[in-house]
Amino acid sequence: MKFIIEGGCRLNGEITPQGAKNEALQVICATVLTEEKVVIENVPDILDIQNLIQLLVDIGVEVERLDKNKYSFEAKKLNEDFLDSETFLEKCSKLRGSVMLIAPLLARRKKVCFAKPGGDKIGRRRLDTHFIGLQKLGAHIIYNDKTRAFEMNADILKGDYMLLDEASVTGTANILMAAVLSQGKTTIYNAACEPYLQQLCVLLNNMGAKISGIASNLLTVEGVEKLHAANHKILPDMIEVGSFIGMAAMTQSELTIKNVSFENLGIIPDSFSRLGIKLEKRGDDIFIPAQKSYEVQSFIDGSIMTIADAPWPGLTPDLLSVLLVVATQAKGSVLIHQKMFESRLFFVDKLIDMGAQIILCDPHRAVVIGHNRQFKLKANNMTSPDIRAGIALLIAALSAEGVSQMENIDQIDRGYENIEERLTAIGAKIKREN
């Protein structure tokens, strides 16, 4: 599949972000922790979530679609034969989000065999934090070279104190889901505290867990014997909100982003403001006026603006690709520093082919010299390398002169719900073709 994108169109109107992909992956996996029914609302209809839901069906979870974005999950009885099969390992290897099934399955079955998960090719994505934390709780883990899978078992999970070597979001999620069904008290220091993680804690507490310290990097868990039914609503996707802010700026469009859960956006609005983009908070909406130009701020001592990712409440790395694209049309220069993944900036060669002035210093840093709209980006044929670079290139194509083609759009479908239909409704010209 590919997109045909006609650039240069102004967008106008209102758009509502989908449910948060990263939160959905966590809370859907958490439903396996109980035999009772868990209902989740605002589930995004995207490829990664569809694949995860199908995987849950395969392992024996009863899934019912109650409404367009509302599902119930009931893990009464797990399919032991499937969980011990090569098919399970193969499916896990193709879906990054499946990594958050490790702890729920370990807590329920006392054992799990798991393949190294797939996902975006954006650099090393190690699982050490997950495993070290689970070992602290009593899990025994070996790597089987023959099957290329991790084999884990734990007759009894017992709470413990741990200081994580990195504030891994998925690592914290896995440890947390194991800790809630462990004996005694677990203390997790240097825990991730992203809104996704906060929401997972809220769901688990609604299911009967006892977690304190939510929204901080020090979580305390008092283990319980079992969890029960609960209802949960997923937050709006902060990455989509940021993508739409960048899209409005690049296309000189007036846009209102509805129901953004502003208090959960953290530093995202300020990061776009540093590039000179004007935006207004109107209730729980964000209004972006049409801007002919926007100027990059400099630091108080006059040094070049640097935008870098960091653990929450710092800037999410998932938005650096969008910020980099937006900077190509700003007035002034900015250093984009992607600290976490060493392959995430390699899509900039496609922007350079479109006329952007970017110096890739090394795998982690790129200097963007803004055009100040003195000349537009030129349409190009391109391939989406991963979810976030894909949406960034789509934004570039929407602002470019001429017609661009983008292949490998399955990568965008993994993270963005019906993106061409939603953007077409506000004035974009995007067509999907085989």
N, C-alpha and C positions, 0 to 999 in steps of 0.2 A: 504493500500500500504506500501511496505517496500523497503529499499535499501539493496543490498548485496554488500559489499565493500571489495575488496582485497587490503590489505595494503602493504606498502613497495615499491610501484611503483614511479619512478622518473617522474616528469612532465617536459615538455619542449615545448617551443613555445610561442605563443601570445594569449592573451585573452582580450576581450573588456567588460568592465562593462556595465550592463544594465542601463536604466534610473532610477533615484532616486525614490524609493518607497514612502518615506515620502513626497517628493515634489509633486509627482503625486497625492497623496490623497488630498492635499490642492488645487492645481490648478484645478483639475477636479471638486471639489466642488464649486470653485469660478465661474465656467461657469454658475451656476444657478442664479447668480446676474444680468444677462442681458438676454433680449429676443433675442439678436442677436447671430450669429454663432461665436464660438471660436474654433480655430484649435490648437491642441496640438500634438507636435512631441516627439519622444523618450519615449513613454509611455511603461513601462515595462509590459510584458505579464505574470503576476503573479496572483495568486488566489485572493488576497485582492483587486487588481485593477479590475479584472474581476467581482467580486461581487459588487464593488462600481458602476461600469459602468451599471451593470444590475439593481441596485437600482435606478440609474438616469433614466433609461428607464422606470422603473415602475412608477416613479413620473411624467412622461410625457416629459422628455427631448428627443429630436430627436438626436440619436447618429449614426454616420456613420463612419465605419472603412475605411479610405482612403488608408492606406498602412499597412504593418505589425505592426508598432509601432506608427501609426499616426491616430488620430481620430478628428472628428468635433463634437461639442456639441451645440445644439440649443434649449434653454429652452423657446420657444415661449409661450407655454401654459402649466401650471402645472396641473396634475391630482388631483384635490381637494379631490375627493372621496377616492382615494388611500391614500393620505396624512393624512386623518382623520380616517383611518382604523386600526384595530388591526394588520393586516398583515404588515403594514409599521413599527409599533412599534416592531414587532417580528423580522423583517429583520434588523433593526437598532441594536437590542440587540445582534446580532451575528457578527457585523462588527465594529471594533474599529474606523476605518476611517470615519464612518458615522457621528461621532460627529462634523465634520467640515461642515456638512450641516445645523447645527443649525442656524448660523448667516445668510447665504444666504436665507434660507426659511423664517426666521423672517423678513428680509429686504424686501423680495418680497411679502409675504402674510400677514404681520403684526401679524402673529400668527404661532405657531408650537407646536406640541405635540411630545415629544421625549423620548424614552426609554433609560435607562442606557446602554451605549455601551459595547460590548464584547471586545475580543482581548486576548493577551497573559496573562497568570496567573503569573505575575511576582511581585505581590504586589499591594498595593493600588494605584489607578490612579484617583485621585479625580478631580472633575470638578468645584470646587469652583471658581477658577480663571476665567473660562469662564463666569460663572453666575454673579459674582460680576461686571465684566467688562460690561456685557450686561445690568445689572441693572443700572449702571452708565449712560448708554446711553438711559435709559428710559423704559427698558423691565420690565414687571411684571412676576414673576416666582413663581409657586407653585409646590409642589410635591404631586401627587395624589397616596395615599397609595393603593387604590383599583386597579388602572390600573398599578401601579408601573412605572409611567411615569412623566416626567416634562412637565408642561403646561405653555407656554409662550405667551404673547401678548404684542404688542407695537404699539399704534396708530401712535405715532410720535417718531422717534429716534432723539435725540439731542446730539451734541458733548459735551464732558466734559473732564476735566483733571483727570487722574487716575494714581496711583502708584501701579503696580501689586504686589501681595504678593509673587509671584514666577515668574521666567522668563519662563513660560510655552510656549512651541512652539505652540501646538495646541490651547491653550488659547489665545495667542497673535493673531494667525491666525483668530480665530472666532471674536475676538473683532475688528480686522482690517477690516474684511469683512463687519461687521455691520457699522463701522464708516465711510466707504467710501460713504455710502448712507444715512448718518445722516445729520441733519441740523447743520451747523456751524463747529466749529473747535474741533477736538479731539486730546489730547496729551496723549500718552501712555509711561510712564516711567517704567523702569525695563522690557522693552519688550524683548522677545527673538530675537536674531539676527543671527540665524543659516542660512546657505546658502539657505535652503528650504524656510525660511521666506523671505529672500531677493528676491528670485525668485518669490514668491507670490506677493510681492510689485511691482516687475517689470511688471508682468502680469497685475495687477490691474491698474497701471499707463498707460500701453498700452491700457487698456480698457476705459481710461478717468478719472481715479481716480487722486487725488492730494495728494501723500504721499511723505514726505521728512524725512530725517534722516535715510534712508535705510543703513543697515549694522551697525547701532548703536543701543543702548538700549533705545534711546529716539526718538519715532516716532511721527510725527505731520501729521494729516490728515485734509484736508479741504474737507468737504462733498460736493458731487455733486448730481444732481437730478437723473441721470441715467448713466449707463455704456453701452459701445458698443462693436462691434466685435473686435477681435484681434487674432494674431498668437503667439505661445509660444513654446519654446524648453526646455525640461527638462534636467537638469544636469546629468552627470554620477553619479551612486550611490556610495557615499563615503564609505558606509558600505561594499559593495562588493569589492571595491578597497582594503580596509583593510583586508578583509577576504582572498583575493588572495595573499597579502603580507605574511600573516601568514601561508597560505597553502604552499607557495614556501619554506619558512624557515623550516617548520616542515618536509617536504618531501625531503629536500636537493636538491631542483630543481632550474634550471635556467629558469626564467619566465619574459616575458615582458607584462606589463599591459598597454593597449593602451588607448589613449584619456581619461585621468583621470580628466581633468580640475584641474590641480595641485594647482592653486591659491585658489581653494575652498576646499582643503583638510585640511587646518588649521594645527593643531598640530598632526594629525594622522601619517605622516611619521616619525616625531621626536619621537613619542611614541614607534614605533617599533625599531627605532635606539637605544633607551634606553635599549632595550633587547639585543642589540648587532647585530641586523640584518642590513646587508649592503643593501643599495638600491641607485640607481642613477636616477636622473631626466634627461631624454633624450627628449628634446622638451616638448611635453605634455604627454609623456609616462613615466612609471616607470620601470626600469630594476632591477631585483633581481638576483644576481649571485648565483650559487650553493655554499652553505656554509656547511662545515663539522661540524662546531660548532659556537655558538654565545654566548657571555658572557654578563650578565646583568651588566650595569653600576651601580656605587654607587654614592651617593651624595658627594659633595666636602668635607664634613666633615667625610666621611667614613660610614655614616649611611645607612641602608638598603633602596634600591630603593622602592618607593611607586608610584603606578600608580592608579590614581583616576579619576572618571568622574566629569565633571563640566559643567555649561552652556557655550555655545559658547562665546568666542573662545577656551574654554577648551575642554577636550576630551569627545566625545559623549559616553554615557553609552552603546550604542548598540554594541560597539567594545570591551568592557571589557571581555566578554566571550571568544572571539578569542584571546585576549592578554594573558588571563589566561592559555589557552591551550598551546599557543606558549611557555610560560614561563616554562612549565613542562620539556622541552628538552634543556633549556638554561643552561649555567654554572653560578651558583649563585642563590640567593634567591630574591624574590620580594613580596611585600605586594600589593594585589589587593583590592582596597577600592571602593565598589559599593555604592554610597551615596543615589542614588535616589530610588531604588526599593529593598524591603527587601526580595524578594523571588528569585531574579535572580541568586544567586550563588548556589542554592540548587542542580544544576546539577553536582556539583563537585564529588558527591559520585560515579557517573558513571566513572569519570576519575580515582578516587582512585581504583576502581575495575579493571581498565586497567593497574594499576601499578604506577600511578602518586603519587608523595609525596606532599600532600596538607593538610594543617591544616585549617579547617573552624573555624575561631575564633568566629564568630557570623553571623547573617544573612547578614551583610554588608561587612565583611572583610575575606579574605582568604590569608594565607601565602603559596606561592608556592616555593618548594625547587627543583631547577632544577637538572635533571639527568645528564646533559652534555653528553647525548647520551650513557652513560655507559651501559644502557640496554633500549631497546625499550618498548613502550607501548604494551600491549597484546590485541589482538582482543577480542571483547566482543559483547554480544547482548544488545541492548539499545533502548530507546524510546526518541524521540525528545520532550522535554517539551515545548519549545517555538521556535520562529523563530531563534533568535540569538544563543541560546544554541544549537539548532539543527545544525547550520552550524559549530559551534565550535566542536561538537562531530563528525561531518563528517570529519573535518580536523584531529582530533585525530585518527579516524579509518583509514584514508589514510596513516598515518605515522606508524600505528601499525603493528606488526607481525601477520600474519594470516588473516582470513576472519571474518569480523564483519557483524552483521545484525542491521539495524536501522528501527524501526517501527514509526508510526505516522508521516510519512514524509510530510503529508499535511501541517504541520507547516512550513517546509522548502519551500514548493511550494508557501506558502503565500507571501514569500519575495524574492525568488530567481528564476529567469527565466530559465527553462530547464537546471537545474544545472548539472544533470548527463550527458547530451549530450555534454555540453560545456566542462566539465572536462574530459570526455572520449576523446574528440578531441585533448587534450594536454597530453594524456598518462595515465590518471586515469583509474582504473577498477571498475566501478560502474554499477550495474544492478538493474533496477526497477522491482519488482514483486508484484503481488496481494497477 
